[in-house]
Amino acid sequence: MTKTKTQILGIDIGGTGIKAGLVDIHTGALIGEVIKIKTPTPSTPANIFKAVKQVVDTFKYKGPVGCGFPAIIHDAVIKSAANIDKKWVGVNAEKLFNKITGCKFHIANDADVAGMAEMHFGLGKGQKGTVILITIGTGLGSALFIDGTLVPNTEFGHLNYKKADFEYYASNTAREKKRMSWMNWGIQFNHFLEHLEFIFSPTMIFLGGGLSKRYADFKKQIKVKTKVKPASLQNHAGIIGAAAFAITMD
């Protein structure tokens, strides 16, 4: 079944899960069921290709596909692999996804497309100045907007901090592995936000990803002067933003 261009398939590939759904690109609304599967282990190109083909086949979809991917991406080529298998580095993901699924793929950094969704359809709509979105999940994704224009591939979670990077200390993976209380984790996450505030002096910081829905559990530890709000689209932003990205590129 071929969908009209008002309904685009968005796929959000994360370090631990893959989510997909059809999106009304005029309103940003999800249409029907969202499919969720675990990211294969190991997350090699071959295994991810099989998983994504399974998703596309489940929707019986033919048409442009937007895909958020957890990496730095230049001209569809994967340039980093912090939360996926290192074999991805150097792969032209769009070309291979196109071949395997028969659909035209448009791939961008996962946090960037989540930010696009929030800026176009969520609380960031019409927001001026410097806006940062942080996705809290397996890692720490980031999206930076200047007067609504995306500055891609920022990867703020990999800024150096102590003996590693902020992602090592302040991602949800860090919280779970170290069995941190919400208070202790919130203090670490606030250090991350303080660092971003010092560098960028943002007008707004949105929190997305799976942990954004738990904001009340660590809100008291957030001490930055910048306004901080949970993203309105929460964990569906990656799907919605990926679909929106596809229609701008198709």
TACORFEN-V959614 format. One record per residue. BURIAL is # if it has 24 or more other C-alpha atoms within 12 Angstrom, else .. Layout:
burial:BURIAL
burial:BURIAL
This chain:
burial:.
burial:.
burial:.
burial:.
burial:.
burial:.
burial:#
burial:#
burial:#
burial:#
burial:#
burial:#
burial:#
burial:#
burial:#
burial:#
burial:#
burial:#
burial:#
burial:#
burial:#
burial:#
burial:#
burial:#
burial:#
burial:.
burial:.
burial:#
burial:#
burial:#
burial:#
burial:.
burial:.
burial:#
burial:#
burial:#
burial:#
burial:.
burial:#
burial:.
burial:.
burial:.
burial:#
burial:.
burial:#
burial:.
burial:.
burial:#
burial:#
burial:.
burial:#
burial:#
burial:#
burial:#
burial:#
burial:#
burial:.
burial:.
burial:#
burial:.
burial:#
burial:#
burial:#
burial:#
burial:#
burial:#
burial:#
burial:#
burial:#
burial:#
burial:#
burial:#
burial:#
burial:.
burial:.
burial:#
burial:#
burial:#
burial:#
burial:#
burial:#
burial:#
burial:#
burial:#
burial:#
burial:.
burial:.
burial:#
burial:#
burial:.
burial:#
burial:#
burial:#
burial:#
burial:.
burial:#
burial:#
burial:#
burial:.
burial:#
burial:#
burial:.
burial:#
burial:#
burial:#
burial:#
burial:#
burial:#
burial:#
burial:#
burial:#
burial:#
burial:#
burial:#
burial:#
burial:#
burial:#
burial:#
burial:#
burial:#
burial:#
burial:#
burial:#
burial:#
burial:.
burial:.
burial:#
burial:.
burial:.
burial:#
burial:#
burial:#
burial:#
burial:#
burial:#
burial:#
burial:#
burial:#
burial:#
burial:#
burial:#
burial:#
burial:#
burial:#
burial:#
burial:#
burial:.
burial:#
burial:.
burial:#
burial:#
burial:#
burial:#
burial:#
burial:#
burial:#
burial:#
burial:#
burial:#
burial:.
burial:.
burial:.
burial:.
burial:.
burial:#
burial:#
burial:#
burial:#
burial:#
burial:#
burial:#
burial:#
burial:#
burial:#
burial:#
burial:.
burial:.
burial:.
burial:.
burial:.
burial:.
burial:#
burial:.
burial:#
burial:#
burial:#
burial:#
burial:#
burial:#
burial:#
burial:#
burial:#
burial:#
burial:#
burial:#
burial:#
burial:#
burial:.
burial:.
burial:.
burial:.
burial:#
burial:#
burial:#
burial:#
burial:#
burial:#
burial:#
burial:#
burial:#
burial:#
burial:#
burial:#
burial:.
burial:#
burial:.
burial:.
burial:#
burial:#
burial:.
burial:#
burial:#
burial:.
burial:#
burial:.
burial:#
burial:.
burial:#
burial:#
burial:#
burial:#
burial:#
burial:#
burial:#
burial:#
burial:#
burial:#
burial:#
burial:#
burial:#
burial:#
burial:#
burial:#
burial:#
burial:#
burial:#
burial:#
burial:.
burial:.
burial:.
